[in-house]
Amino acid sequence: MRHGKKLNHLGRKSAHRKALMRNLATALITHKRINTTLAKAKALRTYIEPLVTKSKDNTTHSRRVVFSYLQNKQAVHELFETVGPKVADRPGGYVRVIKTGFRRSDASEMAMIEFVDFNEVYTAGKSQGGGGRRRRRRGGGGGSQKAAAAATAATAATAAGAGEEEE
């Protein structure tokens, strides 16, 4: 049974896995978007989310904690100077994993992992959106009654408008 075994070992020993996560995290911070296998992308998401949360408050302690994970000064600088301030108001969910199909050679499932706030294509569409209330689907019933009432009100309004035009 695998109760409580949340970490994906990725078929590697612990030192190799740490080095892999460190290199993937450094590449993601540097390039803001990388392509890798789906399993590695999901493992990287759980690895990097706490580091981005720590980068939101720019203190010496949080820099040292992040450096102990990454072991790369340039990546720590990039994380704290560009990524941290940009995601400061976001309450988690800093990265997005998008499946991109299967690799030709061994048919492993590939994915693209990217920072959410650094994709201008998605953020431009969201900022122009309507905002307002969020719609939820639920089975509360009465939807057909409301639709029927709205339809009768609309027909009555058009009939009244047609009557005014005749006069």
N, CA, C and O of each residue as an XYZ file, in Angstrom:
668
protein
N       0.837     -1.193      0.000
C       0.000      0.000      0.000
C       0.875      1.247      0.000
O       1.955      1.255      0.591
N       0.407      2.297     -0.663
C       1.207      3.512     -0.734
C       0.551      4.663      0.030
O       0.497      5.788     -0.465
N       0.061      4.385      1.217
C      -0.562      5.429      2.014
C       0.465      6.482      2.408
O       1.541      6.152      2.906
N       0.134      7.737      2.185
C       0.976      8.837      2.628
C       2.237      9.051      1.813
O       3.091      9.841      2.217
N       2.383      8.381      0.688
C       3.583      8.555     -0.137
C       3.243      9.512     -1.273
O       2.913      9.098     -2.384
N       3.332     10.788     -0.965
C       2.877     11.815     -1.885
C       3.917     12.141     -2.961
O       3.556     12.520     -4.076
N       5.194     11.998     -2.635
C       6.273     12.405     -3.524
C       6.480     11.399     -4.641
O       6.549     10.194     -4.397
N       6.581     11.896     -5.876
C       6.908     11.046     -7.011
C       8.421     10.923     -7.078
O       9.112     11.931     -7.220
N       8.950      9.708     -6.978
C      10.396      9.500     -6.947
C      11.024      9.612     -8.329
O      12.246      9.725     -8.432
N      10.232      9.585     -9.387
C      10.702      9.767    -10.760
C      11.779      8.760    -11.164
O      12.579      9.044    -12.056
N      11.814      7.603    -10.529
C      12.762      6.553    -10.880
C      14.206      6.925    -10.602
O      15.107      6.445    -11.289
N      14.447      7.781     -9.595
C      15.791      8.251     -9.284
C      16.046      8.154     -7.792
O      15.116      8.134     -6.986
N      17.330      8.093     -7.436
C      17.714      8.167     -6.024
C      17.524      9.600     -5.541
O      17.337     10.507     -6.352
N      17.571      9.810     -4.244
C      17.216     11.114     -3.691
C      18.172     12.217     -4.139
O      17.719     13.326     -4.424
N      19.460     11.956     -4.211
C      20.403     13.001     -4.627
C      20.192     13.378     -6.088
O      20.254     14.554     -6.447
N      19.944     12.385     -6.923
C      19.683     12.645     -8.343
C      18.372     13.420     -8.514
O      18.275     14.317     -9.352
N      17.382     13.066     -7.720
C      16.080     13.737     -7.786
C      16.208     15.198     -7.333
O      15.617     16.091     -7.941
N      16.973     15.439     -6.272
C      17.191     16.808     -5.810
C      17.888     17.639     -6.865
O      17.507     18.785     -7.106
N      18.913     17.070     -7.503
C      19.632     17.787     -8.553
C      18.723     18.070     -9.743
O      18.791     19.149    -10.333
N      17.880     17.117    -10.095
C      16.940     17.293    -11.199
C      15.964     18.426    -10.903
O      15.754     19.297    -11.747
N      15.364     18.421     -9.707
C      14.409     19.464     -9.336
C      15.098     20.831     -9.275
O      14.518     21.840     -9.679
N      16.318     20.861     -8.776
C      17.071     22.104     -8.693
C      17.324     22.668    -10.096
O      17.150     23.864    -10.330
N      17.734     21.803    -11.020
C      18.014     22.261    -12.391
C      16.743     22.677    -13.125
O      16.740     23.675    -13.845
N      15.664     21.918    -12.945
C      14.402     22.286    -13.588
C      13.868     23.605    -13.043
O      13.377     24.440    -13.802
N      13.966     23.794    -11.717
C      13.483     25.031    -11.105
C      14.301     26.223    -11.584
O      13.747     27.287    -11.860
N      15.607     26.052    -11.682
C      16.467     27.126    -12.171
C      16.128     27.471    -13.618
O      16.074     28.646    -13.981
N      15.902     26.458    -14.439
C      15.543     26.702    -15.837
C      14.193     27.404    -15.940
O      14.027     28.300    -16.768
N      13.231     27.012    -15.113
C      11.910     27.646    -15.153
C      11.992     29.096    -14.715
O      11.357     29.960    -15.320
N      12.754     29.376    -13.686
C      12.885     30.754    -13.213
C      13.585     31.602    -14.265
O      13.209     32.754    -14.483
N      14.592     31.047    -14.913
C      15.354     31.801    -15.899
C      14.544     32.054    -17.167
O      14.522     33.173    -17.679
N      13.879     31.015    -17.676
C      13.205     31.116    -18.974
C      11.702     31.364    -18.876
O      11.073     31.683    -19.885
N      11.122     31.229    -17.713
C       9.689     31.450    -17.428
C       8.775     30.387    -18.040
O       7.579     30.364    -17.750
N       9.321     29.510    -18.882
C       8.511     28.449    -19.504
C       9.457     27.368    -20.004
O      10.433     27.663    -20.693
N       9.167     26.098    -19.654
C      10.003     25.001    -20.136
C       9.125     23.837    -20.554
O       7.988     23.705    -20.099
N       9.661     22.996    -21.421
C       8.984     21.775    -21.838
C       9.683     20.586    -21.191
O      10.910     20.494    -21.215
N       8.904     19.681    -20.616
C       9.440     18.495    -19.958
C       8.352     17.430    -19.942
O       7.277     17.627    -20.508
N       8.628     16.309    -19.300
C       7.596     15.274    -19.222
C       6.534     15.696    -18.210
O       6.780     16.546    -17.354
N       5.375     15.103    -18.315
C       4.271     15.470    -17.441
C       4.584     15.152    -15.981
O       4.256     15.943    -15.096
N       5.210     14.014    -15.718
C       5.529     13.637    -14.341
C       6.527     14.617    -13.726
O       6.385     15.008    -12.568
N       7.529     15.008    -14.501
C       8.512     15.968    -13.994
C       7.872     17.331    -13.787
O       8.200     18.023    -12.823
N       6.971     17.728    -14.668
C       6.303     19.025    -14.529
C       5.452     19.061    -13.265
O       5.443     20.064    -12.552
N       4.739     17.977    -12.985
C       3.914     17.938    -11.775
C       4.774     17.928    -10.514
O       4.424     18.558     -9.516
N       5.898     17.214    -10.561
C       6.807     17.202     -9.416
C       7.442     18.580     -9.227
O       7.628     19.030     -8.097
N       7.772     19.243    -10.324
C       8.373     20.573    -10.247
C       7.387     21.583     -9.687
O       7.777     22.500     -8.965
N       6.119     21.421    -10.012
C       5.109     22.345     -9.484
C       5.090     22.310     -7.963
O       5.042     23.362     -7.326
N       5.126     21.121     -7.370
C       5.111     21.030     -5.913
C       6.426     21.510     -5.318
O       6.457     21.915     -4.156
N       7.499     21.477     -6.076
C       8.809     21.915     -5.599
C       8.934     23.440     -5.631
O       9.510     24.034     -4.720
N       8.401     24.068     -6.668
C       8.669     25.497     -6.864
C       7.624     26.411     -6.244
O       7.925     27.570     -5.959
N       6.415     25.931     -6.029
C       5.378     26.793     -5.457
C       5.783     27.369     -4.095
O       5.607     28.570     -3.888
N       6.318     26.577     -3.153
C       6.748     27.176     -1.887
C       7.893     28.182     -2.051
O       7.984     29.146     -1.291
N       8.759     27.963     -3.035
C       9.862     28.895     -3.257
C       9.338     30.239     -3.757
O       9.838     31.291     -3.358
N       8.341     30.203     -4.620
C       7.752     31.450     -5.113
C       7.025     32.165     -3.979
O       7.056     33.393     -3.904
N       6.375     31.414     -3.101
C       5.715     32.020     -1.945
C       6.743     32.712     -1.058
O       6.491     33.806     -0.554
N       7.897     32.084     -0.865
C       8.958     32.704     -0.061
C       9.520     33.944     -0.743
O       9.998     34.853     -0.065
N       9.470     33.999     -2.055
C      10.023     35.152     -2.769
C       9.127     36.378     -2.668
O       9.528     37.467     -3.081
N       7.931     36.224     -2.132
C       7.036     37.366     -2.028
C       7.498     38.368     -0.979
O       7.279     39.569     -1.138
N       8.142     37.890      0.103
C       8.735     38.839      1.052
C      10.251     38.768      0.912
O      10.868     37.731      1.156
N      10.826     39.875      0.520
C      12.232     39.942      0.137
C      13.079     40.211      1.378
O      13.524     41.337      1.600
N      13.302     39.170      2.185
C      14.155     39.293      3.357
C      15.389     38.426      3.167
O      15.427     37.544      2.309
N      16.391     38.695      3.985
C      17.629     37.927      3.901
C      17.370     36.461      4.234
O      17.935     35.566      3.605
N      16.523     36.223      5.215
C      16.242     34.844      5.602
C      15.570     34.067      4.476
O      15.958     32.937      4.180
N      14.561     34.674      3.846
C      13.868     33.957      2.779
C      14.791     33.745      1.575
O      14.690     32.724      0.895
N      15.684     34.695      1.307
C      16.662     34.510      0.234
C      17.585     33.337      0.531
O      17.898     32.548     -0.360
N      18.020     33.220      1.780
C      18.922     32.130      2.141
C      18.219     30.781      2.090
O      18.815     29.781      1.691
N      16.957     30.751      2.492
C      16.193     29.500      2.426
C      16.027     29.067      0.974
O      16.206     27.891      0.657
N      15.688     29.996      0.095
C      15.520     29.671     -1.321
C      16.860     29.275     -1.934
O      16.916     28.371     -2.768
N      17.935     29.943     -1.529
C      19.256     29.582     -2.049
C      19.649     28.173     -1.626
O      20.338     27.472     -2.367
N      19.214     27.752     -0.433
C      19.530     26.387     -0.002
C      18.841     25.351     -0.887
O      19.323     24.225     -1.011
N      17.715     25.721     -1.503
C      17.041     24.823     -2.436
C      17.653     24.876     -3.827
O      17.836     23.838     -4.463
N      17.974     26.085     -4.311
C      18.367     26.245     -5.705
C      19.875     26.193     -5.942
O      20.320     25.702     -6.980
N      20.659     26.692     -4.999
C      22.122     26.738     -5.122
C      22.564     27.494     -6.382
O      23.527     27.103     -7.042
N      21.856     28.571     -6.705
C      22.178     29.344     -7.902
C      21.841     30.809     -7.622
O      20.672     31.164     -7.477
N      22.871     31.656     -7.547
C      22.656     33.057     -7.177
C      21.830     33.808     -8.209
O      20.966     34.611     -7.855
N      22.094     33.547     -9.492
C      21.360     34.263    -10.533
C      19.873     33.906    -10.502
O      19.020     34.772    -10.696
N      19.564     32.630    -10.260
C      18.157     32.215    -10.195
C      17.467     32.835     -8.986
O      16.312     33.250     -9.084
N      18.152     32.905     -7.854
C      17.574     33.520     -6.661
C      17.327     35.009     -6.917
O      16.278     35.541     -6.553
N      18.287     35.668     -7.538
C      18.122     37.088     -7.855
C      16.932     37.304     -8.791
O      16.118     38.199     -8.565
N      16.833     36.502     -9.820
C      15.718     36.602    -10.782
C      14.379     36.347    -10.095
O      13.396     37.041    -10.352
N      14.352     35.337     -9.215
C      13.111     34.990     -8.517
C      12.652     36.132     -7.624
O      11.466     36.462     -7.604
N      13.570     36.735     -6.891
C      13.189     37.778     -5.943
C      12.984     39.136     -6.598
O      12.211     39.947     -6.089
N      13.652     39.404     -7.708
C      13.548     40.724     -8.320
C      12.447     40.822     -9.372
O      11.830     41.879     -9.498
N      12.178     39.761    -10.132
C      11.157     39.867    -11.194
C       9.917     39.035    -10.907
O       8.796     39.513    -11.078
N      10.108     37.799    -10.474
C       8.946     36.913    -10.287
C       8.180     37.283     -9.028
O       6.955     37.400     -9.068
N       8.873     37.469     -7.914
C       8.226     37.754     -6.632
C       7.297     38.947     -6.656
O       6.139     38.828     -6.256
N       7.775     40.113     -7.122
C       6.876     41.275     -7.154
C       5.687     41.110     -8.092
O       4.617     41.665     -7.842
N       5.866     40.356     -9.165
C       4.780     40.205    -10.139
C       3.667     39.307     -9.609
O       2.508     39.477     -9.989
N       3.999     38.347     -8.730
C       2.990     37.431     -8.204
C       2.602     37.783     -6.773
O       1.995     36.964     -6.083
N       2.944     38.993     -6.314
C       2.749     39.357     -4.913
C       1.286     39.299     -4.482
O       0.999     38.954     -3.336
N       0.363     39.628     -5.370
C      -1.048     39.648     -4.980
C      -1.763     38.324     -5.250
O      -2.950     38.195     -4.948
N      -1.071     37.351     -5.807
C      -1.689     36.066     -6.136
C      -1.590     35.119     -4.942
O      -0.495     34.938     -4.409
N      -2.689     34.509     -4.503
C      -2.641     33.631     -3.318
C      -2.333     32.176     -3.660
O      -3.076     31.282     -3.256
N      -1.268     31.926     -4.385
C      -0.906     30.558     -4.761
C      -1.252     30.290     -6.211
O      -1.846     31.132     -6.885
N      -0.876     29.110     -6.687
C      -1.133     28.753     -8.078
C      -0.302     29.569     -9.038
O      -0.832     30.160     -9.979
N       1.008     29.606     -8.805
C       1.885     30.474     -9.582
C       2.289     29.864    -10.919
O       2.689     30.595    -11.825
N       2.197     28.555    -11.063
C       2.614     27.917    -12.304
C       1.451     27.151    -12.918
O       0.523     26.730    -12.228
N       1.529     26.985    -14.221
C       0.491     26.290    -14.977
C       1.154     25.159    -15.749
O       2.208     25.348    -16.356
N       0.529     23.972    -15.725
C       1.023     22.818    -16.478
C       0.035     22.546    -17.600
O      -1.152     22.331    -17.360
N       0.542     22.557    -18.837
C      -0.296     22.322    -20.011
C       0.241     21.099    -20.735
O       1.419     21.049    -21.088
N      -0.618     20.116    -20.957
C      -0.196     18.917    -21.686
C      -0.005     19.253    -23.155
O      -0.822     19.953    -23.753
N       1.084     18.745    -23.734
C       1.400     19.094    -25.121
C       1.451     17.884    -26.040
O       1.875     18.008    -27.189
N       1.034     16.736    -25.572
C       1.029     15.564    -26.448
C       2.054     14.538    -26.023
O       2.487     14.520    -24.871
N       2.438     13.689    -26.947
C       3.337     12.590    -26.649
C       4.630     12.735    -27.438
O       4.624     13.190    -28.582
N       5.739     12.343    -26.818
C       7.045     12.411    -27.470
C       7.135     11.305    -28.505
O       6.658     10.194    -28.273
N       7.747     11.603    -29.651
C       7.840     10.636    -30.744
C       8.662      9.412    -30.387
O       8.281      8.289    -30.720
N       9.773      9.611    -29.721
C      10.723      8.515    -29.531
C      10.198      7.451    -28.589
O      10.238      6.266    -28.919
N       9.706      7.843    -27.424
C       9.269      6.846    -26.441
C       7.822      7.012    -26.002
O       7.369      6.327    -25.085
N       7.100      7.907    -26.642
C       5.670      8.126    -26.399
C       5.368      8.521    -24.958
O       4.281      8.236    -24.455
N       6.318      9.175    -24.287
C       6.013      9.665    -22.943
C       5.238     10.975    -23.064
O       5.439     11.754    -23.997
N       4.355     11.196    -22.102
C       3.481     12.356    -22.170
C       4.265     13.612    -21.807
O       4.887     13.677    -20.747
N       4.234     14.598    -22.680
C       4.993     15.827    -22.504
C       4.072     16.946    -22.014
O       2.859     16.917    -22.222
N       4.681     17.923    -21.363
C       3.917     19.050    -20.845
C       4.790     20.290    -20.866
O       6.019     20.215    -20.850
N       4.117     21.440    -20.901
C       4.795     22.725    -20.787
C       4.416     23.304    -19.433
O       3.236     23.371    -19.091
N       5.410     23.721    -18.667
C       5.151     24.351    -17.376
C       5.624     25.788    -17.472
O       6.719     26.054    -17.966
N       4.789     26.729    -16.994
C       5.105     28.148    -17.130
C       4.551     28.902    -15.945
O       3.639     28.435    -15.263
N       5.119     30.085    -15.706
C       4.570     30.973    -14.697
C       3.304     31.607    -15.245
O       3.262     32.030    -16.400
N       2.279     31.670    -14.416
C       0.971     32.153    -14.851
C       1.033     33.629    -15.243
O       0.460     34.016    -16.261
N       1.708     34.447    -14.466
C       1.707     35.887    -14.706
C       2.648     36.330    -15.812
O       2.667     37.510    -16.165
N       3.427     35.412    -16.367
C       4.369     35.792    -17.415
C       3.901     35.385    -18.802
O       4.677     35.475    -19.754
N       2.660     34.941    -18.949
C       2.100     34.613    -20.257
C       1.170     35.752    -20.657
O       0.056     35.860    -20.145
N       1.628     36.594    -21.567
C       0.849     37.767    -21.954
C      -0.397     37.401    -22.748
O      -1.363     38.165    -22.759
N      -0.396     36.248    -23.412
C      -1.555     35.848    -24.207
C      -2.754     35.595    -23.302
O      -3.860     36.051    -23.595
N      -2.543     34.865    -22.196
C      -3.651     34.569    -21.290
C      -4.020     35.765    -20.435
O      -5.204     36.040    -20.238
N      -3.025     36.487    -19.920
C      -3.334     37.590    -19.018
C      -4.001     38.750    -19.735
O      -4.799     39.459    -19.122
N      -3.703     38.975    -21.024
C      -4.354     40.058    -21.763
C      -5.838     39.767    -21.927
O      -6.650     40.686    -21.817
N      -6.216     38.534    -22.184
C      -7.623     38.173    -22.335
C      -8.373     38.270    -21.024
O      -9.548     38.638    -21.012
N      -7.718     37.948    -19.917
C      -8.389     37.971    -18.619
C      -8.609     39.392    -18.128
O      -9.635     39.671    -17.507
N      -7.671     40.301    -18.389
C      -7.805     41.652    -17.866
C      -8.944     42.408    -18.562
O      -9.543     43.297    -17.956
N      -9.250     42.080    -19.799
C     -10.323     42.753    -20.509
C     -11.679     42.126    -20.225
O     -12.706     42.646    -20.662
N     -11.695     41.025    -19.504
C     -12.931     40.287    -19.250
C     -13.945     41.108    -18.483
O     -13.640     42.191    -17.982
N     -15.160     40.579    -18.397
C     -16.261     41.289    -17.788
C     -16.136     41.482    -16.293
O     -16.769     42.384    -15.744
N     -15.333     40.659    -15.605
C     -15.260     40.790    -14.156
C     -16.572     40.314    -13.559
O     -17.035     39.216    -13.867
N     -17.167     41.127    -12.714
C     -18.487     40.836    -12.182
C     -18.538     39.567    -11.355
O     -17.540     39.138    -10.775
N     -19.719     38.978    -11.314
C     -19.931     37.796    -10.495
C     -19.468     36.541    -11.193
O     -19.437     36.465    -12.422
N     -19.111     35.565    -10.399
C     -18.709     34.270    -10.936
C     -19.942     33.382    -11.008
O     -20.701     33.299    -10.042
N     -20.149     32.723    -12.131
C     -21.323     31.870    -12.313
C     -21.000     30.472    -11.857
O     -19.911     29.965    -12.125
N     -21.931     29.842    -11.172
C     -21.746     28.473    -10.728
C     -22.908     27.636    -11.238
O     -24.056     28.079    -11.277
N     -22.572     26.416    -11.625
C     -23.615     25.495    -12.063
C     -24.046     24.669    -10.871
O     -23.218     24.068    -10.185
N     -25.315     24.643    -10.633
C     -25.837     23.802     -9.559
C     -27.245     23.383     -9.923
O     -27.901     24.010    -10.754
N     -27.688     22.341     -9.307
C     -28.989     21.795     -9.657
C     -30.108     22.349     -8.818
O     -30.933     21.579     -8.327
N     -30.174     23.661     -8.632
C     -31.165     24.281     -7.763
C     -32.573     24.213     -8.307
O     -33.523     24.457     -7.563
N     -32.744     23.891     -9.572
C     -34.075     23.825    -10.160
C     -34.646     25.213    -10.386
O     -34.040     26.211     -9.998
N     -35.789     25.275    -11.001
C     -36.432     26.556    -11.240
C     -35.841     27.309    -12.420
O     -36.302     28.402    -12.746
N     -34.854     26.756    -13.048
C     -34.228     27.436    -14.177
C     -35.168     27.545    -15.352
O     -35.182     28.559    -16.049
N     -35.967     26.495    -15.582
C     -36.893     26.532    -16.708
C     -38.031     27.512    -16.446
O     -38.547     28.124    -17.380
N     -38.428     27.667    -15.178
C     -39.479     28.621    -14.858
C     -38.993     30.045    -15.095
O     -39.728     30.880    -15.621
N     -37.737     30.319    -14.699
C     -37.200     31.658    -14.906
C     -37.041     31.951    -16.390
O     -37.305     33.066    -16.841
N     -36.614     30.958    -17.139
C     -36.442     31.146    -18.577
C     -37.795     31.410    -19.241
O     -37.899     32.261    -20.125
N     -38.813     30.692    -18.824
C     -40.144     30.892    -19.389
C     -40.670     32.282    -19.042
O     -41.281     32.934    -19.889
N     -40.444     32.749    -17.809
C     -40.897     34.075    -17.401
C     -40.171     35.152    -18.196
O     -40.773     36.144    -18.605
N     -38.884     34.953    -18.410
C     -38.118     35.928    -19.187
C     -38.588     35.956    -20.638
O     -38.661     37.022    -21.249
N     -38.904     34.791    -21.185
C     -39.378     34.725    -22.563
C     -40.727     35.432    -22.713
O     -40.932     36.163    -23.683
N     -41.643     35.228    -21.774
C     -42.945     35.891    -21.859
C     -42.794     37.396    -21.680
O     -43.507     38.171    -22.317
N     -41.866     37.816    -20.813
C     -41.646     39.255    -20.628
C     -41.067     39.865    -21.910
O     -41.415     40.985    -22.284
N     -40.206     39.139    -22.559
C     -39.608     39.644    -23.794
C     -40.654     39.755    -24.900
O     -40.668     40.737    -25.642
N     -41.526     38.761    -25.016
C     -42.566     38.824    -26.046
C     -43.547     39.943    -25.747
O     -44.023     40.611    -26.666
N     -43.855     40.158    -24.471
C     -44.766     41.242    -24.105
C     -44.148     42.593    -24.443
O     -44.836     43.496    -24.918
N     -42.840     42.729    -24.194
C     -42.160     43.997    -24.482
C     -42.132     44.259    -25.985
O     -42.325     45.393    -26.422
N     -41.894     43.220    -26.771
C     -41.868     43.413    -28.226
C     -43.257     43.719    -28.757
O     -43.411     44.501    -29.695
N     -44.277     43.096    -28.153
C     -45.662     43.376    -28.584
C     -46.033     44.826    -28.247
O     -46.703     45.496    -29.032
N     -45.598     45.303    -27.085
C     -45.917     46.686    -26.710
C     -45.167     47.653    -27.627
O     -45.694     48.696    -28.012
N     -43.938     47.291    -27.967
C     -43.145     48.140    -28.880
C     -43.764     48.176    -30.266
O     -43.745     49.218    -30.921
N     -44.316     47.053    -30.728
C     -44.950     47.005    -32.037
C     -46.246     47.831    -32.039
O     -46.585     48.474    -33.032
N     -46.958     47.798    -30.910
C     -48.188     48.567    -30.795
C     -47.942     50.063    -30.862
O     -48.743     50.789    -31.451
N     -46.844     50.547    -30.269
C     -46.494     51.951    -30.313
C     -46.092     52.387    -31.731
O     -46.352     53.519    -32.140
N     -45.460     51.478    -32.464
C     -45.030     51.840    -33.806
C     -46.208     51.999    -34.751
O     -46.130     52.785    -35.695
N     -47.307     51.269    -34.522
C     -48.458     51.369    -35.395
C     -49.161     52.697    -35.254
O     -49.747     53.181    -36.222
N     -49.124     53.301    -34.089
C     -49.843     54.570    -33.857
C     -49.213     55.734    -34.456
O     -49.724     56.847    -34.328
